């Protein structure tokens, strides 16, 4: 009897939301070549809110297709086979391959591979980290749109800090939980850029600048991977 696979948080809805949002950025970047054929089933990503997309595709994305022994009852679109337990897995696999090749020829059937949108196998992701990458990318794009194409890492760091501080200020007195500034971006911060008040965080700001550059680099790498159908990195 098949058991239902348990999904880690990173395998769930938020991970796919981030994938979806990174794909939107890839599609918006004319320098990025997106494999649109791979994402055909996702529909009009550029003009569709993730909530609508998830209502249509969520169950399919979280499905876990795998090979199982079929019951004696015939099932539509499945081939029931009997595997003698005296065969080794290798022997059984070889015989099954030959059997299916001959069977498909007999019934003149050409199998069609279903597209898999599983998260990259063997990867571990922390969704909060990828949210930080995405926010950093969006803020960088905003700087470019505002004519600051040559913005320094220090300028980008300031804007990212402002984003997080503004959200914390906005929702601080509500029940809504929001993420604060990532710890690596707090290094060397002596002044709150939102209020102008003095603060005292250890470390050196150059460490935070290196971190924000790494965030932007990881965001661009993620967009490049998403364009070819891979998420996360």
C-alpha positions in Angstrom: 0.0 0.0 0.0 1.4 3.4 -1.0 2.0 5.9 1.8 1.5 9.6 1.3 4.7 11.5 1.1 5.3 14.1 3.8 6.5 17.4 2.5 9.0 19.6 4.2 8.1 23.3 4.4 10.6 24.0 1.6 8.7 21.6 -0.6 5.4 23.4 -0.2 3.4 26.3 -1.4 5.9 29.0 -0.4 8.7 27.4 -2.3 6.6 27.2 -5.5 5.5 30.8 -5.0 9.2 31.9 -4.9 9.8 29.8 -8.1 6.8 31.5 -9.7 8.0 35.0 -8.7 11.6 34.3 -9.9 10.1 33.1 -13.2 8.2 36.4 -13.5 11.5 38.3 -13.2 13.2 36.0 -15.8 10.4 36.7 -18.2 10.6 40.4 -17.6 14.4 40.5 -18.3 14.9 40.7 -22.0 18.5 39.4 -21.5 17.3 36.1 -20.1 16.2 33.4 -22.5 13.4 31.5 -20.8 12.4 27.9 -21.9 8.8 28.8 -22.5 8.0 25.4 -23.8 8.9 23.9 -20.4 6.5 26.3 -18.6 3.7 26.1 -21.2 1.4 24.3 -18.7 1.9 27.2 -16.2 0.0 29.5 -18.5 0.3 33.4 -18.6 2.7 33.8 -15.7 3.4 37.4 -16.4 -0.2 38.5 -16.1 -1.5 36.0 -13.5 -1.4 36.3 -9.8 0.2 33.4 -8.0 -3.0 32.7 -6.0 -4.9 32.0 -9.2 -2.1 29.9 -10.6 -1.9 27.9 -7.3 -5.7 27.2 -7.4 -5.2 25.6 -10.8 -1.8 23.9 -10.4 -1.1 23.4 -6.7 -2.3 19.8 -6.3 -0.4 18.7 -9.4 2.8 20.4 -8.3 2.7 18.7 -4.9 1.9 15.3 -6.4 4.6 12.6 -6.1 4.5 10.4 -9.2 6.3 7.1 -8.7 6.2 3.5 -10.0 4.0 1.1 -8.0 2.9 -2.5 -8.4 -0.6 -2.3 -9.9 -3.6 -4.2 -8.4 -5.4 -6.9 -10.4 -8.0 -4.4 -11.4 -7.4 -2.6 -14.6 -6.7 1.1 -14.2 -7.2 3.7 -17.0 -3.9 4.7 -18.6 -1.9 2.2 -16.6 -0.5 -1.2 -17.6 -0.9 -3.9 -15.0 2.1 -6.2 -14.8 3.0 -9.3 -12.7 6.6 -9.4 -11.5 7.9 -12.8 -10.2 9.7 -12.2 -6.9 12.4 -14.6 -8.0 13.8 -12.0 -10.4 16.4 -9.5 -9.3 15.4 -5.8 -9.6 17.8 -5.5 -12.6 16.3 -8.6 -14.3 12.8 -7.3 -13.7 13.6 -3.9 -15.0 15.1 -5.3 -18.2 12.2 -7.6 -18.8 9.7 -4.9 -18.1 11.4 -2.6 -20.6 11.2 -5.2 -23.4 7.6 -6.1 -22.5 6.5 -2.5 -22.7 8.3 -1.8 -25.9 6.6 -4.8 -27.5 3.2 -3.9 -25.9 3.3 -0.3 -27.2 4.2 -1.5 -30.7 1.3 -4.0 -30.6 -1.3 -1.4 -29.6 0.4 1.4 -31.7 0.8 3.6 -28.7 3.4 6.4 -28.2 3.9 7.4 -24.6 4.0 11.0 -23.8 6.2 12.2 -20.9 4.5 14.4 -18.4 6.3 17.5 -17.5 7.7 17.4 -14.0 7.9 20.6 -11.9 9.5 19.1 -8.9 12.0 21.1 -6.8 15.6 20.4 -7.8 16.5 17.0 -6.4 19.0 16.9 -3.6 18.6 20.7 -3.0 17.9 22.2 0.4 16.4 25.6 0.6 15.4 28.0 3.3 12.5 30.0 1.9 13.3 33.1 3.9 16.7 33.2 2.2 15.2 33.1 -1.2 12.7 35.8 -0.2 15.7 37.9 0.7 17.3 37.2 -2.7 14.1 38.2 -4.5 13.6 41.4 -2.5 17.2 42.4 -3.2 16.8 41.8 -6.9 13.5 43.9 -7.0 15.2 46.7 -5.1 18.1 46.6 -7.5 15.8 46.8 -10.5 14.0 49.7 -8.9 17.3 51.6 -8.5 18.1 50.9 -12.2 14.6 52.1 -13.2 15.2 55.3 -11.3 18.3 56.0 -13.4 20.9 54.7 -10.9 22.4 52.0 -13.1 25.8 52.3 -11.4 24.5 52.0 -7.9 27.1 50.7 -5.5 26.8 47.8 -3.1 26.5 50.4 -0.2 23.6 52.1 -1.9 21.8 48.8 -2.5 22.4 47.8 1.1 20.9 51.0 2.4 17.8 50.5 0.2 17.3 46.9 1.3 17.7 47.9 5.0 15.1 50.6 4.5 12.7 48.1 2.9 12.9 45.8 5.9 12.7 48.6 8.5 9.7 50.2 6.8 7.8 46.9 6.8 8.7 46.4 10.5 7.5 49.9 11.3 4.3 49.4 9.3 3.2 46.1 10.8 4.9 46.4 14.2 1.7 47.1 16.0 -0.4 44.5 14.2 -0.7 40.8 14.4 1.0 40.3 11.1 4.5 38.8 11.4 7.1 40.1 9.0 10.8 39.2 8.6 13.4 41.6 9.9 16.6 42.5 8.3 18.7 39.4 7.7 21.4 39.2 10.3 24.2 39.3 7.7 23.0 42.7 6.5 23.1 44.2 10.0 26.9 44.1 10.3 28.4 47.5 11.0 25.0 49.4 11.0 25.4 52.4 13.3 22.4 54.5 12.2 18.8 53.4 11.5 18.4 54.8 7.9 14.6 55.1 8.4 14.6 57.1 11.7 18.1 58.4 11.8 18.6 57.1 15.3 21.8 55.6 16.5 22.1 51.8 16.7 25.0 49.6 17.5 25.5 46.4 15.6 28.8 44.5 15.7 30.9 43.6 12.7 32.0 45.8 9.8 29.8 47.3 7.1 32.0 45.9 4.4 30.8 42.4 5.5 27.2 43.5 5.0 28.1 45.0 1.6 29.7 41.7 0.6 26.6 39.9 1.7 24.2 42.1 -0.3 26.3 41.7 -3.4 26.1 37.9 -2.8 22.3 38.2 -2.4 22.1 40.0 -5.8 24.4 37.4 -7.4 22.3 34.5 -6.1 19.1 36.2 -7.3 20.5 36.5 -10.8 21.8 32.9 -10.7 18.4 31.7 -9.5 16.7 33.6 -12.4 19.0 32.0 -14.9 18.3 28.5 -13.5 14.5 29.2 -13.4 14.7 30.2 -17.0 15.8 26.7 -17.9 13.3 25.0 -15.6 15.4 24.5 -12.4 14.6 25.7 -8.9 16.2 26.2 -6.5 19.9 26.5 -7.4 
